Amino acid sequence: MRRILSATILILTALTASATAYYGRVVDDNRRPVPFATVYPLDSIVLGTATNDNGYFQFDANLPESGLVMISFVGYDKKTVPLRQLRGDTMTIVLHEKPIALDETTISAKHKKLKGKKKEMAQLLYKVYQQMAVDFPEHCTRYHVVSDARMTAQNSQWGAEQMIATIVTIPEAAKNGSDSVQLHAEHCKRFFNPAIRSRANQAYQAKELDARTRKYAAEVDSGVATHWALFAFGNVKYDLEKSMGDLKHWSVAAESPTELILSYKEGKNYLGIFKWSMTRNYVLNPKTYSVIRFSEHLTMDVNIPFGYRLKGQELMLLNLLNMSEEQYEKFRLRKGHVDCTLQTTYKRKDGKLYIHEKNLKTDGLITGTKKRTIPVHFKAGQRVTSVETSGVKPLKKSQITRRFPRQIVEIY
């Protein structure tokens, strides 16, 4: 009886204990608010939230006051603050900008052809490839990651998503062309303001959305696909292997006692209507030829002289990106521009190189007749929180996420 009474008291105490409110404001170096920055306690990441359009956030929790809170936003250095400082007066947290695009992507004009000798370039590339064979593991590796993705349209925040996931890489699969990256989502939050969420729901139910698109959307989880693709794209070893024979596209972008930057560049122009260019930069240790960083920069342009009239679901999707009060009933596409940069950094463990962080930045501009323009920006980042290298096996088919329940958080 005494045990039952004690247990009852404990349960009642837990039920009646009120959660503590924690709040603050996130700004950048210029004291401008940072909307949709993710905020979560390290002791319980599922309790996290995001900042609103003015940079303010609040969450309620019963946690030890000795804990830490992580504040992060793609393109800025992440910051941790003591949980106890988020009580009382509103604390202002400053995030310092950390550009996603690497400096070496802007120095293509300084490229040199290694004295114009293809033989020397071929020998250099072979040395790099040999070192990659030593540096990169041939065994399965399990990564635990926190992955953020967010989109801005016409300078207004459209939405954001944060996913905590396990990723397993299988080097052997890449050799035969199979998927070498598996993802299993563990927790996911999607952040919207109520108006955007309502528009997204209406768009999905709209009659303009054809059956094929609706069926595809129901089968493929775009959120999971985005986080998977961010980790899968930019396979530094595979990309070097398939392009190292194309010597005319290679050059030395920069050289110093601490870094050697090799650059691969190619592009196409189809009658001026569609053109693209792509640059890969390998930042290497000049003594060992080990990879320090890797970046890809892709630019695409579409120029349609007489324009292309959008209709049906094309027009509906355009209006979904259009954040202004005006909803287009007619839109003739004249130009489109996409500028995309992916950066990967590596960390050494037990003599091997493993992915440490990935960042993606995409800027797009849709231009129609009468100078109608819709700028769209997308940023995504993945931080590796732990790496397992021993005894890792591929995930079972039942573990690989296709659809995953996510918590919808409305940001006011």
Beta strands, then each sheet from edge to edge (+ up, - down):
strand 1: 20-27
strand 2: 38-41
strand 3: 49-50
strand 4: 56-61
strand 5: 68-72
strand 6: 79-82
strand 7: 91-94
strand 8: 141-153
strand 9: 156-169
strand 10: 181-192
strand 11: 250-255
strand 12: 260-270
strand 13: 274-284
strand 14: 291-309
strand 15: 332-349
strand 16: 352-368
strand 17: 373-388
strand 18: 407-410
sheet 1: 4+ 1- 7-
sheet 2: 3+ 2- 5+ 6-
sheet 3: 11+ 12- 13+ 14- 15+ 16- 17+ 8- 9+ 10- 18-
end
